[in-house]
Amino acid sequence: MSKTVLVSSASHFNQLLSSTKILVTDSIAPIYEQLSAQLSRPQKVTFAKVDTERQKEVAQKYNVASLPTFMIFKDQHVVSTVQGADPRKLSELVKKIAAEADSDGLGGFGEVSDSGTGWLGIGLLKGYDNVTDQVDVRGLDLLNADSNFGSARTLFDPSKPSALQGGKGKGRAQAGEETKDWAESDTDEQLMLFIPFQSTLKVHSLHITSLPPKDTGAEADEAPMRPKTVQLYSNRAHVLGFEEADDIEATQAVTLQPEDWDAATGTVKVDLRYVKFQNVSSLVLFVVDGEGDGERVRIDRLRIVGEKGSKRELGKLEKIGDETGE
């Protein structure tokens, strides 16, 4: 039996927002009733259906301009939106809802606190851990980074980004000086990051946090962008040059869309082809371009999600290639 709540008025919608932790809304979609029946949780996860013709006040308030539109609210704030009948996006939405329903209340939506390895922009799927503490920070290498901003180590800082602490993307004050706790590209929008690990890992996904300032005024053309096209190379012995990367087939390439980013934390989850990332001693992350016409890309945090394997002997990282002589 469906557990979907039909919204009768704007005040009814506001009452739903305040009475449940997670509210998922839809403007009519065939799969919706099945999801509602499977994943609804009393006072925790609520599915609601809004008739935009009758509830124009709600539709206008949340800028619902096309159908179908799915929206997820957490603690009365929009954290995810999917517009149009896009099977891939709907699948991702289902995964997020399932993660939330099966976790202790925070998985998959908005930031969470991980006392073991620091701040997370989005929650973890059941069965996987934040293994960012396995990054060998001494071996990190970041090419084309602007020296006026943070280094490669900044990306793995366990603290919450300053931009989410009221800093508006301007950094945090330390010893009377403002330090920028994020990295930006320098001469163009490309970044090349080498990430060695202290042990072999099974890598399930990456969490990338990017928090460019929203209100840039006259400087909008100079504002940094979020990454758009990302290429990953596993088990390389060192960082790749930009021309070198063009000649090597990536282990996986991903194109990120604006709607993929969590609205509350500026974080995107990059799901990896798990079978290709089973015994990983290092990753090279190549940001090919950004989502816009700017010349710089910004990354605030990176998190590695997966499973820990055996410890490796530092200083003896081996490259695993597919071709003879590699």
Summary of the structure (lengths in Angstrom):
residues: 326
radius of gyration: 21.0
end to end distance: 57.8
largest distance: 68.3
contacts: 1005
relative contact order: 0.14
helix: 21%
strand: 34%
